[in-house]
Amino acid sequence: MAYFNIEQRTLNNSDLRYKSTVFIKKYGKILHLKNKTFKKKVLATTYGKNRVTDLEANGLNTRHTCTIGKLIDTYINARDLFNKNGRTKRCCIKLLRNCKIARIYTNELKMKYLINLKSA
C-alpha cells in the first residue's frame, strides 16, 4: 500500500518549503521511497496524491532487477567503455565479478554488503 506525508521545512532565509515523501511498505520493509520539495503545500499534496494513485494503479517496476555480476558482465562486454580503463582497474573489475557480491540482486543491495566487501 502506498501513502505519502508532507513535511514543512524552513530555509535559512525563513522561507517555507514542503517536502512530499511517497512510501510503499510491505511486511515492515520500505520498498519505495521518493522525496520531492515544493514551494507551496498544495503542490506537494497534489504530487503526493498523484504519485500514490499512479503507484497503486501501475505498481512498482521491478522487471529490471538483475545480479551485480550481470551488470559487471554488461560493462565488460561494452568494449568501448571497458578498454578505456587501465590494466589495474580492469583486473579489479574482473576480480569483483568472481566475489560473493556478484550474486546479489540489485534490488537487494545494502550497505552491509559493501562494508563486508571492503573489510574482506
Secondary structure as GFF3:
##gff-version 3
##sequence-region A 1 120
A	DSSP	beta_strand	2	10	.	.	.	ID=ss1
A	DSSP	beta_strand	16	26	.	.	.	ID=ss2
A	DSSP	beta_strand	29	38	.	.	.	ID=ss3
A	DSSP	alpha_helix	41	58	.	.	.	ID=ss4
A	DSSP	alpha_helix	68	77	.	.	.	ID=ss5
A	DSSP	alpha_helix	79	82	.	.	.	ID=ss6
A	DSSP	alpha_helix	87	97	.	.	.	ID=ss7
A	DSSP	three_ten_helix	100	103	.	.	.	ID=ss8
A	DSSP	three_ten_helix	106	108	.	.	.	ID=ss9
A	DSSP	alpha_helix	111	119	.	.	.	ID=ss10
###
